[in-house]
Amino acid sequence: MKKWAPLAAAFFIFLWIASFLIYPGGLESQTSQTLSGNWLLAKSVAPKSDRLSMKKFVTAQANFVLYLPEGWSAKEGTQSGYRTLFVTDAQNLYEASLFYGISPEGNNVTALAKTFVSGIGRQFPDLQLGNVLVSPDKSRISFDGSFTLPQKGKREFRTWVSVSGSSFIYSGIEAPEGKLAEVRQALLTILANVRILKGSFSEGGPPKVSFAPRRLKDGSASFQAPHDWAIQDFGKTSFVAQAPNGSYSFIAANVGVVDPRLQVKVPGATVSPYLPPHRAMQFLTSQQRLASDMRFLEVIPRQDLAQQMGRVYTAGPVTTEEFVYTFTAQGRPNKGYTFGTSFGSRLGTNWNFWHITVAALTEFFDPFVPHFVTMIQSYKIDDQYAAHYISQGIARLRQLQQQTSQMVTRNAQEIRQMMQAAYDERQKSMEYIDYQRSNYIRGQQDWISTVEGGTLYHTDNWGTKNTATGEYWEGQPYNYVNFKGDNPKYREQMAPIDRRELWERHIQK
């Protein structure tokens, strides 16, 4: 993402050129029902706001803001990859819970629900499920259940699980058996008003790390890495640095690829047509069985750098990109950032992929970003090594190195601005998920009238309202359960706000 751009920009011009001058991847629906958009709360009646006296509450670590009835309490916590929130009454009889974070099962909501159900089942062997409902787009699941809690007796609960991209939300309500119906609306009201504060998912500041200078045995490159990381030295500026537990890695590598047009088979050689860097990374890691299920969150073409490199490397096309992605390695979800360049050949014989990469387990990546920045900035090719192999053009390399130093200094503020922009974008995504979840739990839907110039209509459990004029239509077919989007005033099928771009245009503005 662009917070990395200044970090990688002109610094890599020197790196890439020198490098190539030196050496040319059930909880099935028990009711099998296919439901419409009102699948979750079709038979519930959302409470009106004046039925409960609520007070604003901020959790101890200030990651959640919510509204609680007098005497109720809320407690937040963390699990691997997500945050938790538990809300209980004074007698600890009733409970509302919310988990938010990175889904360990990707966007597979069925597998995610299985994970949670398995965890509950291990705690309570008498767990029984019922009334399992799956949304038509396979992004949401709800289910009822019961279990026995020691010293509290039989309990009943209802749970909703939804996924959006790599994030998930788990919401649940729980009460003594036979009591859930009477407190259902109070618990749903609490959940519907939970706010996740900006940046709350990261675990605070980055973990403390002690860096040590490292140098490859052939003297070709030097860099900094945590003192306890293991280094695999491949020479010629290439290496793999890895944390002891394998959760973090820092890699610089050059891979030679044979073009199939050469029509030769060389044992152990990698054969592929010329690929842009992100596709080259996907192909090579998959072929070498280093990673699977690679999905790109962002790919940023760096034509500016490619053009500058092309002035020196004239043997074929040059493509430069930086990209952020997720992948699976050794059965665990990971996240990575790569700055890569593909150097082609006009002769159609071979091409090279050069990259510098940082990666970590998904839940550890974002908090570790400042340390990754330090490591990437510290990497450089040794001057004497470059001079030994590059007898010509050293003056040009010196000039590029000086330009790099100046640009890195000048772009320090830009790095901070781009990191802030990335956090702001994540916050927008969280707010949209929160909007979906609130409507989803409360039984509400917003619609857009094109005939009326983008007028917003709001449907709840009692009817439909024109938010511009205040006109209101009660009962069938205008309530949330039955309303299908037909404009009450004009012959028009209104569009539901079910995409982020519509939400940003009509709701967030």
Buried (B, 14 or more C-beta within 10 A) or exposed (E): BBBBBBBBBBBBBBBBBBBBBBEEBEBEBEEEEEBEBBBBBBEBEBBEEEEBEBEEBEBEEEBBBBBBBEEBEBEBBBEEBBBBBBBBBEEEBBBBBBBBBBBBBBBBBBBBBBBBBEEBBEEBEEBEBEEBBBBEEEBBBBBBBBBEEEEEEEBBBBBBBBBBBBBBBBBBBBBBEEBBEEBBBBBBBBBBBBBBBEBBBBBEEBEEBEBEEBEBEEBBBBBBBBEEBEBEBBEBBBBBBBBEEEBBBBBBBBBEBBBEEBEEEEEEEBBBEBBBBBBBBBBBBBEEEEBEEBBBBBBBBBEEBBEBBBEBBEBBBBBBBBBBBBBBBEEEBBBBBBBBBBBBBEEBEBBBBBBBBBBBBBBBBBBBBEBBBBBBBBBBBBBEBBEEEBEEEBEBBBEBBEBBEEBBEEBEEBBEEBBEEBBEEBBEBBBBBBBBBBBBBBBBBBBBBEEBEEBBBBBBBBBBBBEEEEEEBEEEEBBBBEBEBBBBBEEBEBBBBBEBEBBBEBBEE
